[in-house]
Amino acid sequence: MEWVQVLEIVLPIILALVIGFLYNNSRLNDVNKRFEEVHHRIDDLRSDMNQRFGEMNQSMNQRFAVLHEDIREIKNFMMEFLKREPGYTIRDK
């Protein structure tokens, strides 16, 4: 077998392998881009949810502060009312 015959057999195989590697690499790049897009969407969703939960937490803290003030007013009102009633003793805490 001469070198020309060896090259005639080996070169098409090497060329096919190189083309296959390049084609698969481009397909893998497409898959990687899709994974990156999905990862980016998940990050956007996570930041959006964190923002919404933060806003909800702030809103709930404000509501609880108002309720706490209302409960304190009711407690003070009840204490004043009970002070007026004879026979009741109030322990302040």
C-alpha positions, 0 to 999 in steps of 0.5 A: 500500500502506497502513501497515496492510497493511505491518504485517500483512505485516511483523509476522508475519515479525518475530514468527516471527523473534523466536520462531525466535531464542528457540527456537534460543537455548534449544536452543543453551543446551541444547547448551552445557549438555551440552558443559559436562557433558562438560567437567566429566566430562573434568575429573573423569576427569583429576583421578582419573587424576592422583590414581591416577598419583600414588599409583602413583608414590609406591608405586613409589618406595617399592618402588624404595627397598626394592629399592635397600636390598636391593641395597646389602645384597647388595653389602655381603655379596658384598664381605665374602665376597670379602674372605675369599677369597684372591687377590681384590681389591675396588675400592670405589666 
